Amino acid sequence: MFLFDQTIAEYLDKLHNQVLRLRMTNEQLKSAALPIGDERDRVTVENSKQLIWLADQLPFVNKLFEPYLGGPTGAPPNGT
């Protein structure tokens, strides 16, 4: 079991919330109940924002978790 510091715990909560928003907008866009128009445009923009934000997180996530994964070489943190 991993115990992360408060910064990582908060980041994971934010990441989880963003994924939930993306999933929600994906489901809305699939729905026939969302007709073409302003509301569909708003959901499409929100979906795009969530997808872009999540894609932009990849380099940050690697850096954030590197100490827990043994660094870039795979060696354990602190040379142990």
C-alpha positions as CSV (number, residue, x, y, z in Angstrom):
1,M,0.0,0.0,0.0
2,F,1.2,3.5,-0.9
3,L,0.9,6.4,1.4
4,F,1.2,9.7,-0.6
5,D,1.7,13.2,0.8
6,Q,-1.2,15.7,0.8
7,T,-0.1,17.3,-2.5
8,I,-0.4,14.0,-4.3
9,A,-3.6,13.1,-2.6
10,E,-5.2,16.4,-3.7
11,Y,-3.8,16.0,-7.2
12,L,-5.3,12.5,-7.5
13,D,-8.7,13.9,-6.3
14,K,-8.5,16.6,-9.0
15,L,-7.5,14.1,-11.6
16,H,-10.4,11.8,-10.6
17,N,-12.8,14.7,-10.9
18,Q,-11.6,15.7,-14.3
19,V,-12.0,12.1,-15.5
20,L,-15.5,12.0,-14.2
21,R,-16.3,15.2,-16.0
22,L,-14.9,13.9,-19.2
23,R,-16.9,10.7,-18.8
24,M,-20.1,12.7,-18.2
25,T,-19.6,14.9,-21.2
26,N,-18.8,11.8,-23.4
27,E,-22.1,10.2,-22.2
28,Q,-24.0,13.4,-22.9
29,L,-22.6,13.6,-26.4
30,K,-23.6,10.0,-27.2
31,S,-27.1,10.7,-26.0
32,A,-29.8,11.3,-28.6
33,A,-31.5,13.5,-26.0
34,L,-28.9,16.2,-26.5
35,P,-30.0,17.9,-29.7
36,I,-27.8,20.0,-32.0
37,G,-27.6,23.5,-30.8
38,D,-26.1,25.7,-28.1
39,E,-26.3,23.1,-25.3
40,R,-24.5,20.5,-27.4
41,D,-21.9,23.1,-28.4
42,R,-21.3,23.9,-24.7
43,V,-21.0,20.2,-23.8
44,T,-18.6,19.7,-26.8
45,V,-16.4,22.6,-25.6
46,E,-16.4,21.2,-22.0
47,N,-15.5,17.8,-23.3
48,S,-12.6,19.2,-25.3
49,K,-11.3,21.2,-22.3
50,Q,-11.3,18.1,-20.1
51,L,-9.5,16.0,-22.7
52,I,-6.9,18.6,-23.3
53,W,-6.3,19.1,-19.6
54,L,-5.9,15.4,-19.1
55,A,-3.5,15.0,-22.0
56,D,-1.4,17.9,-20.7
57,Q,-1.1,16.1,-17.3
58,L,1.0,13.2,-18.7
59,P,4.5,14.9,-18.3
60,F,3.5,16.3,-14.9
61,V,2.3,12.9,-13.7
62,N,5.5,11.2,-14.7
63,K,7.5,13.9,-12.7
64,L,5.2,13.8,-9.7
65,F,5.3,10.0,-9.3
66,E,9.0,9.5,-10.3
67,P,10.2,9.3,-6.7
68,Y,7.7,6.5,-6.0
69,L,8.6,4.6,-9.1
70,G,12.4,4.5,-8.6
71,G,13.3,7.5,-10.7
72,P,14.1,7.7,-14.4
73,T,16.6,4.8,-14.3
74,G,14.3,2.5,-12.3
75,A,16.6,2.6,-9.3
76,P,14.9,2.9,-5.9
77,P,14.7,6.4,-4.4
78,N,17.7,7.7,-2.4
79,G,19.9,5.0,-3.9
80,T,18.6,2.2,-1.6
